[in-house]
């Protein structure tokens, strides 16, 4: 059955291959071995947010920016919008659910709901594995609050968020902070209030709080976390200042005694804690993933989320044992991050970009990275997907982009087709396996 799906999938993919992938006047790809490898090889997806099961379509857009959101199982195609997800969604629905039309209108949603319900009838585990087989994805790293108990743990690898550890104090009295950022920090604070009791740790000073941090991270490792994730780029800069421990201790005690009012003092505490977590991650042999670049809410500040800010960590030799991964290419800063990638322990993946920008634009970025000195070891695939449609679109768009980028490099005689296949293997799965030690 699986072989049949792959044969059907290859025929389907070939029908949708990007312009420029074939010789003029011929249906055969210019670089057949490379094309066959890319369309027959399964990805390792290093960043996603799986939502298994028949998620019901909801027309309400909860996000002030992103439309459609990754949690939607399907959505009407908006013909007035120039969009990767609109252009590829009908193909994704055909491949996944057996949908037969070349468009999706509001009137088609009841039919799609029936197809989706039928797809998930065997259960979440079986349905999600089948969806990943159709998408050509072997394993996914899942950003979830806790391990997905109803998913296949051999294929869905847990990556917990650690941002809650950065916000141990009530921010309600902090001055000169936007309401959204205060609310976000408040949510982290409220969530973190349960940790001391859960881990039987009393917080009396910075030293005792760091023992709590150790307990949380040790527990993540024990529960088979494969990496740690910071999403704080949504509510603060990812420039983490090197704060002296004595200053951090004094600020921590001050915050324990009275409500924080100075946002810069709180930032210094957060900076110290983030650096401590990164160093601890190196000891635990866990890579650290950072949200960088664009995001799904209007309040995100591109300058704050720029991956260039992470140079404050990447250039510090105290973290040489910690492996770092910048998510989402750092878009739109991707063309500027090559010097960061020169650092031995720094890597990048291109999730979200592979359903936000078309394959030729993504190919341009991959081409630029691969034209820089020895970066083939640093690039990984990710989807940032929630429902199967977004996994499929991310995988399809990435295959097209990767083929275009590598074909162009062979055309330019940067290397031959055999080397292009080797590079494709690294980007599609090999680098993810090595960096996250999946062997």
C-alpha positions in Angstrom: 0.0 0.0 0.0 2.8 2.4 1.0 4.7 1.7 -2.3 1.5 2.3 -4.3 1.1 5.7 -2.5 4.6 6.7 -3.4 4.2 5.7 -7.0 1.0 7.7 -7.2 2.6 10.5 -5.4 5.6 10.6 -7.7 3.3 10.8 -10.7 1.3 13.6 -9.1 4.4 15.6 -8.1 5.8 15.3 -11.6 2.6 16.8 -13.0 3.1 19.8 -10.8 6.9 20.3 -11.1 8.0 23.9 -11.1 8.7 25.7 -14.3 12.3 25.4 -15.3 12.7 21.8 -14.0 12.4 20.1 -17.4 14.2 20.4 -20.7 12.3 22.4 -23.3 10.1 20.1 -25.3 10.6 17.1 -23.0 8.7 15.6 -20.1 11.9 14.3 -18.6 13.6 16.3 -15.8 17.0 17.7 -16.8 18.7 16.0 -13.9 16.8 12.8 -13.6 18.8 11.2 -10.7 18.5 14.4 -8.6 14.8 14.7 -9.4 14.1 11.1 -8.6 16.0 11.3 -5.3 14.2 14.5 -4.1 10.8 13.1 -5.0 11.5 9.6 -3.5 13.2 10.6 -0.3 11.4 11.3 2.9 12.1 14.5 4.9 12.9 14.8 8.5 10.8 17.7 9.7 12.6 19.6 12.5 9.8 22.0 13.3 6.0 21.6 13.4 2.9 21.8 15.5 0.9 18.7 14.8 -2.9 18.8 15.2 -4.0 15.2 14.6 -7.6 14.3 14.1 -10.5 15.8 12.1 -10.1 19.5 13.1 -13.3 21.2 12.1 -13.0 24.2 9.7 -13.6 27.5 11.5 -14.0 30.6 9.4 -12.9 32.9 12.2 -9.3 34.2 12.0 -7.9 34.3 15.5 -4.6 35.8 14.3 -4.2 39.4 13.4 -1.9 38.6 10.5 -1.7 35.0 9.2 -4.5 33.8 7.0 -5.2 31.0 6.7 -3.7 29.6 9.9 -1.9 26.3 10.1 -4.6 24.7 12.3 -7.1 24.8 9.5 -7.7 21.5 7.8 -8.9 23.2 4.6 -10.1 26.6 3.5 -11.8 28.3 0.5 -9.3 29.4 -2.1 -9.1 33.1 -2.4 -8.6 33.9 -6.0 -7.9 37.6 -5.3 -4.8 36.6 -3.2 -1.4 35.7 -4.5 -0.6 32.9 -2.1 1.4 29.6 -2.1 -1.2 28.0 0.2 -4.1 29.0 -2.1 -2.3 27.7 -5.3 -1.3 24.4 -3.8 -4.2 23.6 -1.5 -6.4 21.8 -4.1 -3.5 19.5 -5.0 -2.8 18.8 -1.3 -6.5 17.9 -0.7 -6.4 15.5 -3.7 -3.3 13.8 -2.5 -4.5 13.5 1.1 -8.2 13.1 1.0 -9.1 12.1 -2.6 -10.7 15.5 -3.3 -11.5 15.8 -7.0 -11.9 19.4 -7.8 -9.3 22.0 -8.9 -10.7 24.7 -6.7 -12.2 25.1 -3.2 -15.3 27.2 -2.7 -17.3 27.8 0.5 -19.9 25.3 -0.9 -17.2 22.6 -1.0 -16.5 22.7 2.7 -19.2 20.1 3.7 -17.8 17.6 1.2 -14.3 18.2 2.6 -15.4 17.7 6.1 -16.8 14.3 5.2 -13.6 13.4 3.4 -11.5 14.6 6.4 -13.6 12.6 8.9 -13.3 9.5 6.8 -9.5 9.9 6.6 -9.2 10.0 10.4 -11.6 7.1 11.2 -8.7 4.7 12.0 -7.6 7.0 14.8 -5.1 9.9 15.4 -2.0 7.7 15.4 -2.8 5.8 12.2 -4.2 8.9 10.5 -1.2 11.1 11.2 1.2 8.4 10.1 -0.7 8.0 6.9 -0.7 11.7 6.3 3.0 11.9 6.8 3.6 9.0 4.4 1.6 10.8 1.7 3.5 14.0 2.4 6.8 12.1 2.2 7.9 12.9 5.8 9.4 10.2 7.9 9.6 12.0 11.3 8.4 15.3 12.7 9.7 17.4 15.6 6.6 18.5 17.4 6.4 21.8 19.3 3.9 20.8 22.0 3.3 21.7 25.6 3.7 18.0 26.5 4.4 14.8 24.5 1.6 13.8 22.1 0.3 10.7 23.9 -1.9 9.6 21.0 0.8 9.9 18.4 3.5 7.5 17.2 6.6 8.4 19.4 8.9 6.9 16.8 7.7 9.4 14.3 6.6 12.4 16.4 9.6 13.7 18.5 8.8 16.1 21.3 10.3 19.6 21.5 9.0 21.5 24.6 8.8 25.2 24.9 11.1 26.6 27.7 10.0 30.3 27.6 8.0 29.9 30.8 11.3 29.7 32.7 12.3 33.2 31.6 9.3 35.0 33.3 9.2 34.1 37.0 7.8 37.5 38.2 4.5 39.3 37.9 4.9 42.0 35.2 1.7 43.8 36.0 3.5 46.9 37.5 6.1 47.2 34.8 6.1 50.6 33.1 6.5 51.5 29.4 5.5 48.1 28.1 2.8 47.4 25.5 -0.4 45.8 26.8 0.1 42.8 24.5 3.6 42.1 25.8 2.5 42.5 29.4 -0.3 40.1 28.9 2.0 37.6 27.2 4.5 37.8 30.1 1.6 37.6 32.5 0.5 34.3 30.9 4.0 32.8 31.3 4.2 34.0 34.9 0.8 32.4 35.7 1.8 29.2 34.0 5.1 29.1 35.9 3.6 29.6 39.3 2.8 25.9 39.5 6.4 24.7 38.8 7.9 25.1 42.4 5.2 22.8 43.8 5.3 20.4 40.9 9.1 19.9 41.3 9.2 20.3 45.1 11.5 23.4 44.9 11.2 26.4 47.1 12.3 29.6 45.3 14.1 32.0 47.8 16.8 33.5 45.5 18.4 33.1 42.1 20.4 30.0 43.2 17.2 28.1 44.3 15.4 29.2 41.1 18.2 27.8 39.0 17.8 24.5 40.8 14.1 24.6 39.7 15.2 25.3 36.1 17.6 22.3 36.3 14.7 20.1 37.5 12.4 21.2 34.7 15.1 20.6 32.0 16.2 17.3 33.5 12.5 16.2 33.4 12.2 17.2 29.7 15.3 15.1 28.9 13.9 12.2 30.9 10.6 12.5 28.9 12.6 12.1 25.7 12.6 15.7 24.5 14.8 16.0 21.4 15.4 19.8 21.6 14.3 22.9 23.5 12.3 25.7 21.9 12.3 29.5 22.6 9.4 31.4 21.2 10.1 34.6 23.0 10.9 36.5 19.8 7.2 37.3 19.8 7.4 39.4 22.9 11.0 40.6 23.3 14.3 40.9 21.5 16.4 37.7 21.0 19.5 39.7 21.9 20.3 38.1 25.2 22.8 40.3 27.0 25.6 38.8 29.0 24.6 39.8 32.5 27.0 39.4 35.5 25.8 36.7 38.0 26.1 39.1 40.9 23.9 41.7 39.2 21.4 39.0 38.3 21.3 37.8 41.9 20.6 41.3 43.2 17.9 42.0 40.6 16.3 38.6 41.4 16.1 39.3 45.1 14.8 42.8 44.4 12.0 41.3 42.3 11.2 38.8 45.0 10.7 41.5 47.5 8.5 43.9 45.5 6.7 44.0 42.1 9.0 44.7 39.2 8.5 48.2 37.7 11.6 48.5 35.4 11.4 46.5 32.2 15.1 46.7 31.7 15.8 45.1 35.0 13.4 42.3 34.1 15.1 41.9 30.7 18.4 41.4 32.5 16.9 38.6 34.6 15.4 37.0 31.4 18.8 37.4 29.6 20.6 35.7 32.4 18.1 32.8 32.6 18.1 32.3 28.8 21.9 32.0 28.8 21.8 29.6 31.7 19.2 27.4 29.9 21.4 27.4 26.7 24.4 26.3 28.7 22.4 23.6 30.5 21.0 22.4 27.1 24.6 21.8 26.0 25.2 19.7 29.1 22.0 17.7 28.4 23.0 17.3 24.8 19.8 19.0 23.6 19.8 21.4 20.6 18.1 24.8 21.2 15.6 26.0 18.6 14.8 29.8 18.3 11.8 31.3 16.6 13.4 34.0 14.3 12.0 36.3 11.6 8.4 36.6 10.7 5.5 35.3 12.7 1.7 35.0 13.0 0.8 38.1 15.1 0.8 41.7 14.2 2.7 42.7 17.4 5.8 40.8 16.4 8.7 43.2 15.8 11.0 42.1 12.9 14.0 43.9 14.4 13.6 42.1 17.7 13.1 38.7 16.1 16.0 39.1 13.7 18.4 36.1 13.9 21.2 38.6 13.8 20.4 39.3 17.5 21.4 35.8 18.4 25.0 36.6 17.7 25.1 37.6 21.4 24.8 33.8 22.1 26.4 32.3 19.0 29.7 34.2 19.5 30.1 33.3 23.1 32.4 30.3 23.5 30.6 29.3 26.7 28.0 27.8 24.5 30.3 25.9 22.1 28.8 22.6 23.3 25.2 23.8 22.6 23.8 23.2 19.1 21.6 26.0 17.9 18.9 26.0 15.2 17.4 29.2 13.8 13.8 28.6 12.6 12.0 29.9 9.6 15.2 31.1 7.8 15.0 34.1 10.0 12.9 35.6 7.1 13.4 38.3 5.9 16.9 38.3 7.3 17.9 34.9 5.7 20.3 36.4 3.1 22.3 38.0 5.9 22.9 35.1 8.2 25.7 33.3 6.4 28.3 34.6 8.9 26.3 33.2 11.8 26.2 29.8 10.0 30.0 29.8 9.8 29.9 29.0 13.5 30.3 25.3 14.0 27.3 24.8 16.3 24.8 27.0 14.4 22.2 25.8 11.9 19.1 27.0 10.1 15.8 25.5 8.8 13.3 26.9 6.4 9.9 26.1 7.8 7.0 28.5 7.2 9.0 30.1 4.4 8.1 27.1 2.4 4.4 27.9 2.4 4.7 31.7 2.6 7.0 32.3 -0.4 6.9 30.5 -3.8 9.4 27.8 -4.7 11.4 29.9 -7.0 12.0 32.6 -4.3 12.8 29.9 -1.7 15.2 28.3 -4.3 17.0 31.7 -4.6 17.6 31.7 -0.8 18.8 28.1 -0.8 21.0 28.8 -3.8 22.6 31.8 -2.0 23.2 29.7 1.2 24.7 26.9 -0.8 26.9 29.3 -2.8 28.5 30.4 0.5 31.5 28.5 1.9 30.5 25.0 3.2 26.9 25.6 4.3 25.5 22.4 3.0 26.0 20.9 6.5 23.9 23.7 8.1 20.5 23.7 6.4 17.5 21.6 7.4 13.9 21.1 6.3 11.0 22.1 8.6 7.3 22.7 7.9 5.8 24.7 10.8 2.7 22.8 9.9 -0.3 22.0 12.0 -2.8 20.0 9.8 -1.8 17.6 7.0 -2.6 20.2 4.3 0.2 22.4 5.5 2.6 19.5 5.9 1.9 18.6 2.2 2.3 22.2 0.9 5.5 22.7 2.9 7.0 19.4 1.5 5.9 20.0 -2.1 7.1 23.6 -2.2 10.4 22.6 -0.6 11.0 19.7 -3.1 10.4 22.2 -6.0 12.7 24.8 -4.4 15.5 22.3 -3.6 15.4 20.9 -7.1 15.6 24.3 -8.7 18.4 25.5 -6.4 20.5 22.4 -6.9 19.9 22.2 -10.6 21.1 25.8 -11.0 24.2 25.0 -9.0 24.9 22.1 -11.3 24.3 24.3 -14.3 26.8 26.8 -12.9 29.3 23.9 -12.5 29.6 24.5 -8.8 29.4 20.7 -8.5 28.1 17.7 -10.4 24.8 15.9 -10.1 26.2 13.3 -7.7 27.2 16.0 -5.3 23.8 17.6 -5.8 22.2 14.4 -4.6 24.5 14.3 -1.6 23.6 17.9 -0.7 19.8 17.1 -1.1 20.2 14.1 1.3 21.8 16.3 3.9 19.2 19.1 3.7 16.2 16.7 3.5 17.2 14.5 6.4 20.9 13.9 7.1 21.6 17.2 8.9 18.6 16.8 11.1 19.6 13.3 12.0 23.2 14.4 12.8 22.3 17.6 14.7 19.6 15.9 16.8 21.5 12.6 17.1 18.7 10.5 15.9 21.0 7.5 14.9 
